[in-house]
Amino acid sequence: MSLDPLRLFKCLADETRLLLTLLILRERELCVCEMTHALEESQPKVSRHLAQLRQCGLLEDRREGQWVYYAIAPDLPGWASRILAAGAEGEAARLDALQARLGRMGNRPERRAALC
């Protein structure tokens, strides 16, 4: 299924999905436990939204041991990448706060030990 503007905007219309996507865009890659901590949401809710974003074609995932990491799909059309960049600009203050929360978790090995 190819990504078109209607599909993209439907996928991003939910606040949780929007923030997950933009946070992943900023961080390049995050695991589910990092996102649940950053957004202060339950794991089932975050996982459900990540699955929807993957189905939309916005995200890809990879497994490393017991952890699943999500990243922005590398083959997004240029117009979609520009929309995400504009969204990140508009949500800069909220994303700064989410990244600060992630930063307080330490680096990835410490995050895994603490949360995953």
Backbone hydrogen bonds, N-H to C=O, Kabsch-Sander energy under -0.5 kcal/mol:
donor,donor_aa,acceptor,acceptor_aa,energy
8,L,4,D,-2.6
9,F,5,P,-2.7
10,K,6,L,-2.2
11,C,7,R,-2.3
12,L,8,L,-2.1
13,A,9,F,-0.7
13,A,10,K,-0.6
14,D,11,C,-0.5
18,L,14,D,-2.6
19,L,15,E,-2.7
20,L,16,T,-2.6
21,T,17,R,-2.4
22,L,18,L,-2.6
23,L,19,L,-2.6
24,I,20,L,-2.4
25,L,21,T,-2.4
26,R,22,L,-2.0
27,E,23,L,-2.6
28,R,24,I,-2.1
29,E,27,E,-1.0
30,L,70,Y,-1.9
32,V,68,V,-1.2
35,M,31,C,-1.9
36,T,32,V,-2.5
37,H,33,C,-1.8
38,A,34,E,-2.6
39,L,35,M,-2.5
40,E,36,T,-1.0
41,E,36,T,-1.4
46,V,42,S,-2.4
47,S,43,Q,-2.9
48,R,44,P,-2.2
49,H,45,K,-2.1
50,L,46,V,-2.5
51,A,47,S,-2.2
52,Q,48,R,-1.8
53,L,49,H,-2.3
54,R,50,L,-2.3
55,Q,51,A,-2.4
56,C,52,Q,-1.8
57,G,53,L,-0.7
57,G,54,R,-0.8
58,L,53,L,-1.9
59,L,53,L,-1.1
60,E,71,A,-2.6
62,R,69,Y,-2.1
64,E,67,W,-3.1
67,W,64,E,-2.0
69,Y,62,R,-3.2
69,Y,67,W,-0.5
70,Y,30,L,-3.1
71,A,60,E,-2.4
73,A,58,L,-2.9
76,L,73,A,-1.1
80,A,77,P,-0.5
81,S,77,P,-2.1
82,R,78,G,-2.2
83,I,79,W,-1.6
84,L,80,A,-2.3
85,A,81,S,-2.3
86,A,82,R,-2.2
87,G,83,I,-2.4
88,A,84,L,-2.5
89,E,85,A,-1.9
90,G,86,A,-2.2
91,E,87,G,-1.8
92,A,89,E,-1.2
95,L,91,E,-2.7
96,D,92,A,-2.5
97,A,93,A,-1.8
98,L,94,R,-2.2
99,Q,95,L,-2.7
100,A,96,D,-2.1
101,R,97,A,-1.9
102,L,98,L,-2.1
103,G,99,Q,-2.6
104,R,100,A,-1.7
105,M,102,L,-1.6
106,G,103,G,-1.3
111,R,107,N,-2.6
112,R,108,R,-2.8
113,A,109,P,-2.0
114,A,110,E,-2.1
115,L,111,R,-2.9
116,C,111,R,-0.8
116,C,112,R,-0.9
